[in-house]
Amino acid sequence: MRAINFLGKNNWLFAVLTFIINIIFYKALPQTVAIQWHFDGSISNTVSKMTFVFILPLIQLLFYGYVRLKTKSIGETLYTYLYAIFVNLLMLIVDVIILIINLKSVLKG
């Protein structure tokens, strides 16, 4: 319960962790990072690696601010903490999956 309260109040830590992971793998990423694929596996959308490093942490920080503003009037509850943790953890997992797929393609080619 203490961990949920800590992560709920300090949800910005997910954005920092995502940013650190992206910085660690920055040099290994290709110049254009695939972020969206068609069902047949072909790439449908790419961004520069500099944009990729910053975009998900920025979205996570915006989400953190949104949750803080939204819960300011009603008070923070266990539900809001769990919701914020779930969404930011999901974004962290998506970021890592995109990293793995792009690093895998660099190693193949």
Contacts in CASP RR format, 6 or more apart in sequence:
PFRMAT RR
TARGET T0000
AUTHOR 0000-0000-0000
METHOD contacts of the structure
MODEL  1
MRAINFLGKNNWLFAVLTFIINIIFYKALPQTVAIQWHFDGSISNTVSKM
TFVFILPLIQLLFYGYVRLKTKSIGETLYTYLYAIFVNLLMLIVDVIILI
INLKSVLKG
4 78 0 8 1.000
4 81 0 8 1.000
4 82 0 8 1.000
4 85 0 8 1.000
5 81 0 8 1.000
7 13 0 8 1.000
7 14 0 8 1.000
7 81 0 8 1.000
7 85 0 8 1.000
8 76 0 8 1.000
8 80 0 8 1.000
8 81 0 8 1.000
8 84 0 8 1.000
8 85 0 8 1.000
9 76 0 8 1.000
9 81 0 8 1.000
11 60 0 8 1.000
11 63 0 8 1.000
11 64 0 8 1.000
11 67 0 8 1.000
11 84 0 8 1.000
11 85 0 8 1.000
11 88 0 8 1.000
12 60 0 8 1.000
12 61 0 8 1.000
12 64 0 8 1.000
14 60 0 8 1.000
14 85 0 8 1.000
14 88 0 8 1.000
14 89 0 8 1.000
14 91 0 8 1.000
14 92 0 8 1.000
15 57 0 8 1.000
15 58 0 8 1.000
15 60 0 8 1.000
15 61 0 8 1.000
15 64 0 8 1.000
15 88 0 8 1.000
16 57 0 8 1.000
17 92 0 8 1.000
18 56 0 8 1.000
18 57 0 8 1.000
18 60 0 8 1.000
18 91 0 8 1.000
18 92 0 8 1.000
18 95 0 8 1.000
19 53 0 8 1.000
19 54 0 8 1.000
19 57 0 8 1.000
21 92 0 8 1.000
21 95 0 8 1.000
21 96 0 8 1.000
21 99 0 8 1.000
22 52 0 8 1.000
22 53 0 8 1.000
22 54 0 8 1.000
22 56 0 8 1.000
22 57 0 8 1.000
22 95 0 8 1.000
22 99 0 8 1.000
23 53 0 8 1.000
25 99 0 8 1.000
25 103 0 8 1.000
26 49 0 8 1.000
26 53 0 8 1.000
28 103 0 8 1.000
28 106 0 8 1.000
29 49 0 8 1.000
29 52 0 8 1.000
29 99 0 8 1.000
29 102 0 8 1.000
29 103 0 8 1.000
29 106 0 8 1.000
30 49 0 8 1.000
30 102 0 8 1.000
30 105 0 8 1.000
30 106 0 8 1.000
31 48 0 8 1.000
31 49 0 8 1.000
32 46 0 8 1.000
32 47 0 8 1.000
32 48 0 8 1.000
32 49 0 8 1.000
33 46 0 8 1.000
33 47 0 8 1.000
33 48 0 8 1.000
33 49 0 8 1.000
33 51 0 8 1.000
33 52 0 8 1.000
33 98 0 8 1.000
33 102 0 8 1.000
34 43 0 8 1.000
34 45 0 8 1.000
34 46 0 8 1.000
34 98 0 8 1.000
34 101 0 8 1.000
34 102 0 8 1.000
34 105 0 8 1.000
35 45 0 8 1.000
35 46 0 8 1.000
35 47 0 8 1.000
35 52 0 8 1.000
35 98 0 8 1.000
36 43 0 8 1.000
36 44 0 8 1.000
36 45 0 8 1.000
37 43 0 8 1.000
37 44 0 8 1.000
38 44 0 8 1.000
47 55 0 8 1.000
52 98 0 8 1.000
56 91 0 8 1.000
56 92 0 8 1.000
56 94 0 8 1.000
56 95 0 8 1.000
59 91 0 8 1.000
60 88 0 8 1.000
60 91 0 8 1.000
60 92 0 8 1.000
63 84 0 8 1.000
63 87 0 8 1.000
63 88 0 8 1.000
63 91 0 8 1.000
64 84 0 8 1.000
64 88 0 8 1.000
67 80 0 8 1.000
67 83 0 8 1.000
67 84 0 8 1.000
70 80 0 8 1.000
71 77 0 8 1.000
71 80 0 8 1.000
END
